[in-house]
Each structure stands twice: as C-alpha cells, then as structure tokens.
Amino acid sequence: MSSSSSHSKRGAGFAAGEVAAAAARLVAEVARESSDSWAGAAGAAAQATALAKRCERLAEDDAEVFGTALDALAAGSPDLTTLLERAADVPLQIAEAAADVAATAALVAERCDGVLRADAVAAAALAGGAALAAGHLVRANLLVEPDDEWVTRARRAADDAQGSALRALDSGT
C-alpha cells in the first residue's frame, strides 16, 4: 500500500512501526559488527533486517488503514465495521513484530561485542516502546472490548517486548 493514497494518515501506528523498524536496523548493524566475535551474528543480522522490512511495510499499511477508517467513520460508511477491524489488526501486527525485534535485540545484546552492547540494549527499549504504543492503539479501537482476543494478544506482545528489553538491560552485567 502506498503512503501517497488520499486516505493515508501517518499517526501513532505509523510511528510505532517506523520506530520498531529503526530498532531492527540498529540490531542488524550491531550483529553485523559483531561477526568477528560471534558465530551467529550473520543469522541475527538477517533476522533483524527481515523484521525491519516487515515493520516498515506495516507502518505504511497502518497509515493506509487508519486513514481509510477515519474517512469511513466521518462518512458513516456501511463498511465501517470491517475497516475498523482492519485498523485494529495492523497495530496488533506491529506490536507483535516489535516484540520480535525486542527479543532479537536482547539476544544480540547478550552475544554482541561489548562495545556495541548499549546500542542493542537501546534498540530493545525502542522496540518495547513501539510494542506498547501499538498495543494501546489496538485497545483504543472502537470495536475492541477489554477482554477481546486482540487486546489479549496486544498486551502479551507489549509484555514480551518489555521483558526482552529488561533482559537486554541485564546483559553483560
């Protein structure tokens, strides 16, 4: 989906996806720079790179579905329910992808060159924040109830990301 669409709106979901993507790119760089001292660095770098691409795509998707949902809400569209569901689903995917970024960052922080550890830890914290922000957007959706499966999954992703960020903070100590 293109961000040039007339329906596109770069809100908090877009920002969360971009932050998670930036965190993943940072993790990939730390892993690549640790390849002399860590045999698994190339695999971690490849995983982080794939996550960065996924988060970038999800950020753009979020801008599209959020803008479309806002337009439908303003117009009282008969497709409103479907569009709001999609507008909750994309932030959920961002939260889950950000949790994966945080987990990868924690792994890299535990195994990378010690000089680079602070960057991996910071990436885990950034991804944790992105997961928390995206999870909040799922809960803020007009169709989602507090005990909804989407909310449960969003909370789990945010909790997992925060746990990974804490694990990264404890690495190398």
Secondary structure, 3 states (H helix, E strand, C coil): CCCCCCCCCCCHHHHHHHHHHHHHHHHHHHHHHCCCCCCCHHHHHHHHHHHHHHHHHHHHHHHHHHHHHHHHHHHCCCCHHHHHHHHHHHHHHHHHHHHHHHHHHHHHHHHCCHHHHHHHHHHHHHHHHHHHHHHHHHHHCCCCCCCCHHHHHHHHHHHHHHHHHHHHHHCCC
